[in-house]
Amino acid sequence: MPSHGVPRYKPVEKSPEARQQEQEKIAKYQDLERLVSKKVAEQEYTIDTLQKISELLSSNPEYYTAWNYRRKVLQHQFAQAGESNEATNSITQLIKNDLQFLLPLLRSFPKCYWIWNYRLWLLDEARRLLSLPEARQIWQEELALVGKMLTLDSRNFHGWGYRRFVVETLKELGTAEEAKNMTQKEFEYAKKMIGANLSNFSAWHYRTKLIQGLLDEQGANDDDRRKMLDDELSLIHQAFIDPYDQSLWFYHQNLMSVFDPSMAERTMAPNLSASDRLEYLRNEIEELQEMLDGAEDCKYIYQALIDCTLLASKVEGNLSQEDRDQILSWLSEVKKLDPLRRQRWLDFEKGL
């Protein structure tokens, strides 16, 4: 620990040899940067220039100008390949080679915006330049790649967002039946990933995005939608073996919006009657109260109890004195369990 602003440990001094190597590395990079800029300025859009750009980006993938250089060279190569007898094969190979080049960069710099941006440009070029079956095959391979990425890091939020984009594109490139099958497969995939890790917030979030589309594509009636709601409530209740996991409560909160009259029409079960909504909410409150047994120090349960009770009062049109007293009791516990937000809860209490 520092003492009076002075670090306990001195930074390690670099040896003259290490400093020399660092200077040589910087000089080599600068020479390469000048060479690439010169080749592009002179419109030398050759495979050799592409290789030099690869070396530059491998050293510094944040150098966004080099990605623009790469686009120019590739576009020239695509145009040349388009004039050959085997245009499709040539363009396909160029795109696949470039997608392959990006893989080690993505492994080393998974959050570098410029790599992902360029990769999406390449995939869009596949849509623009190739036949539908060829383009779809490349996007299918991309989905398989995202699957491997999420196996390695199942909670990578960026990876899940990218997966949604790839799936939506594949649905556009396929038939209506293929799109429908893909939504069902993705729904099952999200459930599998949740089963592997209940704390996977991204998988729960992805599931919320899939449900509405799945029901619409299947032409679900009110009974189908109610069954989906029951299944999802059952799933989240099973997941609450660990009520201290905040990611589960986000999904629970999303499910509760089904019973909110002001939001219902945008949810999976828009046509529930007021009495149905009230019955679901009262059952949920009972479930939550049972969960408190042995988890009296879990603030999320109290918060859910408060939210569900207020929602029930919204459906009924008034907040009874009994419910108000019960909310104040739960609020008292929340204030003790969440002292950092005490002022927020005090303001909430005044609002009651």
C-alpha positions, 0 to 999 in steps of 0.5 A: 500500500502507498504511504504518504503518497509514496509507493512501497515498491519502485517501478522496475527499471528497464535495461538498456537492451529492453529500451533499445528493443522497444525503440526498434519495435516502434521504428519498425512499426512507423516504417510499416505505417509509412509504407502502407500509407504510400502504397494506398496513396499510389493505389497499389491495391495488391495482395502484397499491400493487403499483407502489409496492412495485416502486419500493421493491424496485427500490431495495432488493431485500434488503428481505424485508418488501416481498416479503411485501407483494407476495405479499399484493397479488398473492394479492388480485389473483389472487382478484379475477381468479378471479371474472372471466369470463376468470380464467385469462387474467387470472391468467396475465398477472399472473404473467407481468408479475411474472416480467418485473418480476424480470428486471432485478433478477436481472441486477443482483442475481443472488445475492439470495436474496429475488428467487429465493425470490419467483420460485419462489413465483410459479411455484408459484402458476402450478401451483396456479392455472392449468391444466396446459398453462398452468402447463407453458408458464410453467415451459418459459419459465423453463427457457429463461430459465435456459438464457440465464443459463447461456450468460452465466455457464456456471459459475454454481452457483446457476443450475445448481441452479435448472435442476435444480429447474425440470427436475424440476418440468417432469417432474412436470407432464408425462407419463412419456414427456415426463419421459424425453425431458427427462432425455435432453435435459438429459444432452445439454445437460450434455455440450454445456456441458462441451464448451464449457468443460471447467473447468465443474465445475457441468456435470460435477456436473449430469451425475453427477446425471442419469446414474442417473436416465437409466439408471433411466428407460430400464430399462437392463440391466447391459450398457447400464450398462457401456456408459455407464460405458465412455463416461464413462471415455472422456469424462473421459480425453479431457478430461484434456488439461488434467490440472491442472484440479481440476474434472475430478478431482472427476468422475473421483473420482465415476466411481471410486466405481463400483468401490468395493464399499461404494458400488457398489450406488448407482452406475451399474453396481452389478453388476460382479464383483470381477474386473471392478472390479479390471480397470477399476482396473488399466487406470485406473492404467496410464492415469494413469501414462501421464499423468504423462509430461510432467505430473510436477508435477501432484499430482492425478495422484499423488492419483488413483494412490494412490486407485485403488491403495488401491481395488484393494487393497480389492477384492482384500482386501489391500494388497501390499508392492509396492503399498504401496511404490508408494503411498509413492513417489507420496506422496513426490511429493505432499508436495513438490507440496502443502507446505501440506497436508504434515501431512495427507499425513504422517498419511496415510503413518502410516496406511499 
